[in-house]
Amino acid sequence: MPRAANLSRAGLRRGLGVVAAALAGSVGCVPRPYSVDESLRRAEHFLTPQGFPATAGYDEDGRPFALGRCHFRDCERRAVRSYHVPPGHPLEPYLADRSFVYDDALAMIALALSGRRDDARAIGNTLTTLLTPDASLGFSFSLASPSFYNVRYVRAGTMAWAGYAMALYDALTHERRFTPYAQLIADRLLASRVAAPDDPRAGFVPGGSGAWRDHYRRFDPQHVAAYCATEHQIDTYFLLDALAAAGPAGRYRAAADQLAARIVDALWIPAEGRFAVAVTPGGVVADRALDAAGAWGALFLLARGDRARAERSLDYTLRTFRRRGGGLPGFAPYAGAVDDYPGQDFSGTLFAEGTAGVALALLRMGRAREAEELSAALRALQRDGDGGVVYAVPASEDFPDLAAAAPTAWLLFLERERRDHRRVVFGG
């Protein structure tokens, strides 16, 4: 599979146009973890969104266009800064003012959970203005005005998470403000499903469209990401499940159940007890990715009540992806080489976001002590990031050691569930 296929969420971030950079440094010594209360307080502060005043953007070719209108009476718009980048860092030109739509979706859920409804609503307002007339969403945008908007770099997982955040916001607040937009996104994803019954991808949502070429110097809007990533199917399932729970079950319930059955039938590898990373027109891709195999895969199976497979998936994860980074326990994003990163191996990387997902699965399996061990490691990475959880250690271009919104939000989900005994994200 070509490098631009971007099967993982971390890999997708390379759509920025990041060039090779000599990154050095990581957590040098193991910091003392924050307490849970301090962790929650600092996570909420780190995820505070900033104003997003842009009404116009420019695309990958520098062409200007108008952003969508906000159709609510209270139209304040905000967005999170995805990474906090120190001055002079090699990635400062590419990440310092960048907001990823996935990160905004996570922050919207996290802030709604924390009772900061105004901030969460303002992020939702931004997501609605980023939605294109055909109900797609680009991958990332700048916080400047006018804003660079990676509008033609579309990935199904990003879209599903944006819709999921809108649906969960309405479920948490009872406002029914964003549900129509979540439905538009869900309908767009459902319409994209592969229909040919003899295609190995039948019934699945393809990856998306657009790709960067020539080491991210040129954008190819004609590219079609024909693979169907397991994580994208799980993302889409939870969007459909949330919409089914929000009102009359109807087609969203049926579509969610059909997709869930297809995920298990086509992507589960019984001999290994885990999910494949994707399926292409040529068949299943058996690369080993943490999100598909055991973090989100196990959470999906638990939400479906399939505890036997969930236990196997989690056991496979613990055997295969467990790593230490910066003296802390955690989990790697991949085991061995994968098609998305030819010539690279991230088996020794501690991936904070994925580690939080494993901790949630452990918690829901009743393995609270193991979940607490991972929680403490993440809270130590949070202290090292001065309130934001460090994305990964040791550092690399694709997995920088920067305080980041995504793992910070996932830690907040984990700590709130540990404290409040209430499932929200991927809870079914």
C-alpha positions as CSV (number, residue, x, y, z in Angstrom):
1,M,0.0,0.0,0.0
2,P,1.4,3.4,-0.9
3,R,2.8,5.7,1.8
4,A,0.1,8.2,1.3
5,A,-2.6,5.6,2.2
6,N,-2.2,6.8,5.8
7,L,-3.9,3.9,7.6
8,S,-3.2,5.3,11.1
9,R,-4.5,8.5,12.6
10,A,-0.9,9.5,13.5
11,G,0.2,8.8,10.0
12,L,-2.5,11.0,8.6
13,R,-1.0,14.0,10.3
14,R,1.7,14.0,7.6
15,G,-0.8,15.5,5.2
16,L,0.4,18.8,6.6
17,G,3.3,18.9,4.2
18,V,5.9,18.2,6.9
19,V,9.4,17.8,5.4
20,A,12.1,15.8,7.0
21,A,13.3,17.3,10.2
22,A,16.0,16.3,12.6
23,L,14.1,15.8,15.8
24,A,15.9,15.1,19.0
25,G,15.0,14.8,22.6
26,S,12.3,13.0,24.6
27,V,11.3,12.5,28.2
28,G,14.7,12.4,29.9
29,C,13.7,11.1,33.3
30,V,10.5,9.8,34.7
31,P,8.5,12.7,36.1
32,R,6.2,12.3,39.1
33,P,2.6,11.9,37.9
34,Y,0.0,14.5,38.5
35,S,-2.8,13.6,40.9
36,V,-6.0,12.7,39.2
37,D,-7.7,16.0,40.2
38,E,-4.7,18.0,39.1
39,S,-4.6,16.0,35.8
40,L,-8.2,16.8,35.1
41,R,-7.9,20.4,35.9
42,R,-4.8,20.8,33.7
43,A,-6.2,18.8,30.8
44,E,-9.3,21.0,30.7
45,H,-7.1,24.1,30.7
46,F,-4.9,22.7,27.9
47,L,-7.9,21.9,25.8
48,T,-9.3,25.4,26.1
49,P,-10.0,26.5,22.5
50,Q,-9.1,29.8,21.0
51,G,-11.1,32.1,18.8
52,F,-11.4,31.2,15.1
53,P,-12.5,34.3,13.3
54,A,-11.8,33.2,9.8
55,T,-14.7,33.5,7.3
56,A,-12.5,32.7,4.3
57,G,-9.9,30.1,3.6
58,Y,-7.5,29.0,0.9
59,D,-7.0,25.4,-0.3
60,E,-4.0,23.2,-1.1
61,D,-3.3,25.2,-4.3
62,G,-3.6,28.6,-2.6
63,R,-7.0,29.3,-4.1
64,P,-9.3,31.3,-1.9
65,F,-12.9,30.3,-1.0
66,A,-15.5,31.2,1.5
67,L,-16.0,29.0,4.6
68,G,-19.6,27.9,5.4
69,R,-21.9,30.1,7.4
70,C,-22.8,29.5,11.0
71,H,-26.6,29.3,11.1
72,F,-27.1,29.6,14.9
73,R,-28.0,32.7,16.8
74,D,-24.9,32.4,19.0
75,C,-22.2,31.8,16.4
76,E,-19.0,32.2,18.4
77,R,-16.4,29.9,16.8
78,R,-13.3,28.4,18.5
79,A,-10.8,25.6,17.8
80,V,-8.0,23.9,19.7
81,R,-4.3,24.3,18.9
82,S,-3.4,20.6,18.3
83,Y,0.2,20.8,19.4
84,H,2.0,23.2,21.7
85,V,5.3,23.7,19.9
86,P,8.3,25.4,21.6
87,P,9.9,28.3,19.7
88,G,12.6,27.1,17.4
89,H,11.3,23.5,17.3
90,P,11.8,21.9,13.8
91,L,8.1,21.4,13.4
92,E,7.1,25.0,14.5
93,P,6.5,26.2,10.9
94,Y,4.1,23.3,10.3
95,L,2.3,22.7,13.6
96,A,2.4,25.9,15.6
97,D,-1.0,27.2,14.5
98,R,-2.5,24.0,13.2
99,S,-5.8,22.6,14.3
100,F,-6.8,19.0,13.3
101,V,-10.5,18.3,12.9
102,Y,-10.2,15.1,14.9
103,D,-8.6,16.9,17.8
104,D,-11.4,19.5,17.7
105,A,-13.9,16.6,17.9
106,L,-12.1,15.1,20.9
107,A,-12.0,18.5,22.6
108,M,-15.6,19.1,22.0
109,I,-16.6,15.9,23.8
110,A,-14.1,16.5,26.6
111,L,-15.2,20.0,27.3
112,A,-18.9,19.0,27.2
113,L,-18.1,16.2,29.7
114,S,-16.4,18.8,31.9
115,G,-19.4,21.1,31.9
116,R,-17.7,23.7,29.7
117,R,-20.7,23.8,27.4
118,D,-19.9,27.3,25.8
119,D,-16.4,26.1,24.7
120,A,-17.7,22.8,23.4
121,R,-20.5,24.6,21.5
122,A,-18.1,27.1,20.0
123,I,-16.0,24.2,18.6
124,G,-19.1,22.7,17.2
125,N,-19.9,26.0,15.5
126,T,-16.5,25.8,13.8
127,L,-17.0,22.3,12.6
128,T,-20.3,23.2,11.0
129,T,-18.7,26.1,9.1
130,L,-15.9,23.7,7.9
131,L,-18.5,21.3,6.5
132,T,-18.5,21.6,2.7
133,P,-21.7,21.7,0.5
134,D,-21.3,18.0,-0.1
135,A,-21.1,17.3,3.6
136,S,-17.4,16.4,3.7
137,L,-14.7,17.8,6.0
138,G,-11.1,18.5,5.4
139,F,-8.4,17.1,7.6
140,S,-6.9,20.2,9.3
141,F,-6.8,24.0,9.1
142,S,-4.7,26.9,10.4
143,L,-5.9,29.2,13.1
144,A,-5.0,32.2,11.1
145,S,-7.4,34.4,9.1
146,P,-7.8,33.7,6.2
147,S,-7.2,30.1,7.1
148,F,-5.3,27.4,5.2
149,Y,-7.9,24.6,5.1
150,N,-6.8,21.2,3.9
151,V,-10.3,20.9,2.5
152,R,-9.7,18.3,-0.2
153,Y,-7.7,16.0,2.0
154,V,-10.7,14.0,3.2
155,R,-10.6,11.0,5.5
156,A,-13.5,9.0,6.7
157,G,-12.3,8.7,10.3
158,T,-12.0,12.4,10.7
159,M,-15.5,12.9,9.3
160,A,-16.9,10.2,11.6
161,W,-15.3,11.7,14.7
162,A,-16.7,15.2,13.9
163,G,-20.2,13.8,13.5
164,Y,-19.7,11.6,16.6
165,A,-18.7,14.7,18.7
166,M,-21.8,16.6,17.5
167,A,-24.1,13.7,18.4
168,L,-22.5,13.2,21.8
169,Y,-22.7,16.9,22.6
170,D,-26.4,16.8,22.0
171,A,-26.7,13.6,24.1
172,L,-24.8,15.2,27.0
173,T,-26.6,18.6,26.8
174,H,-30.0,17.6,25.4
175,E,-29.8,20.6,23.1
176,R,-30.3,18.8,19.7
177,R,-28.3,21.6,18.2
178,F,-25.8,19.6,16.1
179,T,-27.6,16.4,15.4
180,P,-28.7,17.5,11.9
181,Y,-25.1,18.1,10.9
182,A,-24.1,14.7,12.4
183,Q,-26.8,13.1,10.2
184,L,-25.4,14.9,7.1
185,I,-22.0,13.4,7.8
186,A,-23.4,10.0,8.5
187,D,-25.4,10.0,5.3
188,R,-22.3,11.0,3.3
189,L,-20.3,8.2,4.8
190,L,-23.1,5.6,4.3
191,A,-23.5,6.8,0.6
192,S,-19.7,6.1,0.1
193,R,-19.9,2.4,1.1
194,V,-18.6,-0.1,-1.5
195,A,-21.6,-1.7,-3.1
196,A,-20.1,-4.4,-5.3
197,P,-21.0,-7.7,-3.5
198,D,-17.9,-9.5,-4.9
199,D,-15.5,-6.8,-3.6
200,P,-13.7,-7.7,-0.4
201,R,-14.6,-4.2,0.8
202,A,-18.3,-4.6,0.3
203,G,-20.3,-2.7,2.9
204,F,-17.3,-0.7,4.1
205,V,-16.6,3.0,4.0
206,P,-13.5,3.8,1.9
207,G,-10.6,5.9,3.4
208,G,-11.3,9.1,1.5
209,S,-9.7,11.3,-1.1
210,G,-6.7,13.5,-1.8
211,A,-3.0,12.8,-1.3
212,W,0.2,14.7,-1.0
213,R,3.0,13.9,-3.5
214,D,6.7,14.7,-4.0
215,H,7.5,14.7,-0.3
216,Y,4.3,16.8,0.5
217,R,5.2,19.5,-2.0
218,R,2.3,18.8,-4.4
219,F,-1.3,17.9,-3.7
220,D,-3.2,15.4,-5.8
221,P,-6.9,16.0,-5.6
222,Q,-7.7,13.1,-7.9
223,H,-6.3,10.5,-5.5
224,V,-8.9,8.0,-4.1
225,A,-8.0,6.3,-0.9
226,A,-9.5,2.9,-1.9
227,Y,-8.5,1.0,1.3
228,C,-11.1,0.6,4.0
229,A,-9.4,1.1,7.4
230,T,-10.7,-0.9,10.3
231,E,-10.4,2.2,12.6
232,H,-12.6,4.2,10.2
233,Q,-15.3,1.5,10.3
234,I,-15.2,1.6,14.1
235,D,-15.4,5.4,14.0
236,T,-18.4,5.2,11.7
237,Y,-20.1,2.5,13.7
238,F,-20.0,4.7,16.9
239,L,-21.4,7.7,14.9
240,L,-24.3,5.6,13.7
241,D,-24.8,4.1,17.1
242,A,-24.9,7.6,18.7
243,L,-27.5,8.8,16.1
244,A,-29.6,5.7,16.6
245,A,-29.6,6.4,20.4
246,A,-30.6,10.0,19.8
247,G,-34.0,9.4,18.3
248,P,-36.1,6.8,16.5
249,A,-33.8,3.9,15.7
250,G,-34.7,3.5,12.0
251,R,-32.0,3.4,9.5
252,Y,-29.1,4.4,11.7
253,R,-29.7,1.5,14.0
254,A,-29.9,-0.9,11.1
255,A,-26.9,0.6,9.4
256,A,-24.8,0.4,12.6
257,D,-25.7,-3.2,13.2
258,Q,-25.0,-4.1,9.6
259,L,-21.6,-2.4,9.7
260,A,-20.7,-4.1,13.0
261,A,-21.5,-7.5,11.7
262,R,-19.4,-6.8,8.6
263,I,-16.5,-5.6,10.7
264,V,-16.4,-8.9,12.6
265,D,-17.1,-11.1,9.6
266,A,-14.5,-9.6,7.2
267,L,-11.8,-8.0,9.4
268,W,-11.5,-10.3,12.5
269,I,-8.6,-12.8,12.2
270,P,-9.7,-15.8,14.4
271,A,-6.3,-17.5,14.4
272,E,-4.7,-14.5,16.1
273,G,-7.6,-13.0,18.0
274,R,-7.4,-9.5,16.6
275,F,-8.6,-7.3,13.7
276,A,-6.7,-6.6,10.5
277,V,-5.7,-3.0,9.9
278,A,-7.7,-2.7,6.7
279,V,-9.1,-4.3,3.6
280,T,-8.3,-3.3,0.0
281,P,-9.6,-4.5,-3.4
282,G,-6.9,-7.1,-3.1
283,G,-8.1,-8.4,0.3
284,V,-7.3,-8.0,4.0
285,V,-4.2,-6.1,5.1
286,A,-2.9,-8.0,8.1
287,D,-0.4,-5.4,9.3
288,R,-0.5,-5.0,13.1
289,A,-1.9,-1.6,14.3
290,L,-2.7,-0.8,17.9
291,D,-6.0,1.0,17.2
292,A,-7.5,-1.8,15.1
293,A,-6.0,-4.8,16.8
294,G,-6.6,-4.0,20.4
295,A,-7.4,-0.5,21.7
296,W,-10.4,0.6,19.7
297,G,-11.0,-2.9,18.5
298,A,-11.5,-4.2,22.0
299,L,-13.7,-1.2,22.9
300,F,-15.9,-1.8,19.9
301,L,-16.3,-5.5,20.8
302,L,-17.2,-4.6,24.4
303,A,-19.8,-2.1,23.2
304,R,-21.3,-4.8,21.1
305,G,-21.4,-7.2,24.1
306,D,-18.9,-9.6,22.5
307,R,-16.8,-10.1,25.5
308,A,-15.1,-13.3,24.4
309,R,-13.6,-11.6,21.3
310,A,-12.8,-8.5,23.3
311,E,-10.8,-10.5,25.8
312,R,-8.9,-12.1,23.0
313,S,-8.3,-8.8,21.3
314,L,-7.0,-7.2,24.5
315,D,-4.8,-10.2,25.3
316,Y,-3.3,-10.0,21.9
317,T,-2.6,-6.3,22.4
318,L,-0.9,-6.8,25.8
319,R,1.3,-9.5,24.3
320,T,2.1,-7.7,21.1
321,F,2.2,-3.9,21.6
322,R,3.4,-3.4,25.2
323,R,6.5,-1.1,25.3
324,R,8.3,1.3,27.6
325,G,9.2,4.8,26.6
326,G,11.0,7.4,28.7
327,G,11.0,4.9,31.5
328,L,7.2,4.6,31.4
329,P,4.9,1.7,30.5
330,G,2.7,2.0,27.5
331,F,1.9,0.7,24.0
332,A,3.4,1.1,20.5
333,P,1.3,2.2,17.5
334,Y,2.5,-0.7,15.4
335,A,4.2,-4.0,15.8
336,G,6.8,-4.4,13.1
337,A,6.9,-2.8,9.7
338,V,3.6,-1.7,8.1
339,D,2.8,-0.6,4.6
340,D,2.1,2.9,5.6
341,Y,5.7,3.5,6.7
342,P,8.1,1.6,4.4
343,G,11.5,1.3,5.8
344,Q,10.5,2.4,9.3
345,D,9.6,0.6,12.4
346,F,7.8,2.3,15.3
347,S,7.6,-0.8,17.5
348,G,9.7,1.0,20.2
349,T,7.6,4.1,20.3
350,L,5.2,4.7,23.3
351,F,2.1,6.2,21.7
352,A,0.2,8.1,24.4
353,E,-3.2,8.3,22.7
354,G,-3.3,4.5,21.9
355,T,-2.1,3.8,25.5
356,A,-5.1,5.6,26.9
357,G,-7.4,3.5,24.6
358,V,-5.9,0.3,26.0
359,A,-6.3,1.6,29.5
360,L,-10.0,2.2,28.9
361,A,-10.4,-1.3,27.6
362,L,-8.7,-2.7,30.6
363,L,-10.9,-0.6,32.9
364,R,-14.1,-1.9,31.2
365,M,-12.8,-5.4,31.5
366,G,-12.5,-5.0,35.3
367,R,-8.7,-4.8,35.3
368,A,-8.6,-1.6,37.2
369,R,-5.1,-2.0,38.6
370,E,-3.6,-2.3,35.1
371,A,-5.6,0.7,33.9
372,E,-4.3,2.7,36.9
373,E,-0.7,1.9,36.0
374,L,-1.2,3.2,32.5
375,S,-3.1,6.2,33.8
376,A,-0.2,7.1,36.1
377,A,2.2,6.8,33.1
378,L,0.0,9.2,31.0
379,R,-0.2,11.6,33.9
380,A,3.6,11.6,34.1
381,L,3.7,12.4,30.4
382,Q,1.2,15.2,31.1
383,R,3.4,16.7,33.7
384,D,6.3,16.6,31.3
385,G,4.1,18.4,28.8
386,D,3.1,21.1,31.3
387,G,-0.5,20.1,31.3
388,G,-0.8,18.5,27.8
389,V,0.1,14.8,27.4
390,V,3.2,14.3,25.3
391,Y,2.2,12.7,22.0
392,A,4.9,10.0,21.9
393,V,8.4,9.0,23.2
394,P,11.0,8.8,21.9
395,A,10.5,11.5,19.4
396,S,10.3,11.1,15.6
397,E,9.0,13.2,12.8
398,D,5.7,11.3,12.6
399,F,5.4,10.9,16.4
400,P,6.8,14.1,18.0
401,D,7.4,14.5,21.7
402,L,5.1,17.5,21.9
403,A,2.2,18.2,24.2
404,A,-0.8,17.4,22.2
405,A,-4.6,17.8,22.3
406,A,-5.5,14.2,21.2
407,P,-3.8,12.2,24.0
408,T,-4.8,14.9,26.6
409,A,-8.4,14.4,25.7
410,W,-8.1,10.7,25.8
411,L,-6.6,10.9,29.3
412,L,-9.5,13.1,30.4
413,F,-11.9,10.4,29.1
414,L,-10.0,7.8,31.0
415,E,-9.8,9.7,34.3
416,R,-13.4,10.7,34.2
417,E,-14.5,7.2,33.6
418,R,-12.3,5.9,36.4
419,R,-13.7,8.5,38.8
420,D,-17.4,8.7,37.7
421,H,-17.9,5.1,36.6
422,R,-19.7,6.4,33.5
423,R,-19.0,5.3,29.9
424,V,-19.2,8.0,27.3
425,V,-16.7,7.7,24.5
426,F,-17.0,4.4,22.6
427,G,-19.4,3.2,25.3
428,G,-22.2,1.9,23.1
